[in-house]
Amino acid sequence: MFLALDTSTLTLSLALVEREGEGVRVLEHVVVGPPKKQSEALPGIVGELLARHGVALKSLEGMAIGLGPGSFTGLRIGLSCLKGLAYAAGLKVAGASSLAAVALEGPEGPPLFALAVARKDDLYLGPYRRVGQRVEPLGPEEAMSPEEVAARMAAEPEALALGPALPEYRAALEARGVAPSRLLSAPSFPSAVALASLVRFPESQTLEALFALEPHYVRASEPERNPKFPPLPGPPPTARLKED
């Protein structure tokens, strides 16, 4: 039995699941949307979920987290919360791409372009193919404009787009020639249930490995991109960006 959590969008998704063959059995899935702030919902909502099922935090196999890309603030809140709880209870933590979790809810067969909002007129695109209860990456996750997404769709006519960016950018993509039938209506956020199907916990985990786990930012944050402010001491932003 373990917890899975995704905070890469404004919708918090939290699930208590247990392994069942190659998949998972869902004991409860909690969804908290805006205007509720994730920083206010966590970690209280975790304790409430476990209490409803009479489960002690220390009895869990571990905790799974969506690593993004997505909201910088949301990713930091989710991962810091899980690291703190895992450290206190001596649990393992494993992560997987939030865009891969989105793709896992798409249809099998065609290329799936999982889309999330990076900033205004800037999207994250993760190309995947669903194969049963897993997904295969078809390339790196990237940040690109709606025009570039539409061009990518035109270059791969079998591909379908889905994910949390579509409610806001559906019209923009259709205006750039993407057929409405290629823009799927669901899912609208990365599901912790789908995420739980993707993660595998290591046999053992050191504290160094636990605290070294970082989100997949894909692109630098706006403060890091602002030329008016010199970089702070430490690794450059590019050292934190996902390369594959």
SULDA-V211690 format. One record per helix or strand of 2 or more residues. SS is the DSSP state (a for helix, b for strand). FROM is the first residue (numbers start at 1). TO is the last residue. If there is no record, write none. Layout:
ss: <SS/SS>
from: <FROM/FROM>
to: <TO/TO>
//
This chain:
ss: <b/b/b/a/a/a/b/a/b/a/b/b/b/b/a/b/a/a/a/a/a/a>
from: <2/12/23/38/44/57/62/72/92/98/112/122/134/142/146/160/166/180/192/207/222/237>
to: <6/20/32/41/52/59/66/89/96/104/119/131/137/144/155/162/175/182/198/212/225/240>
//
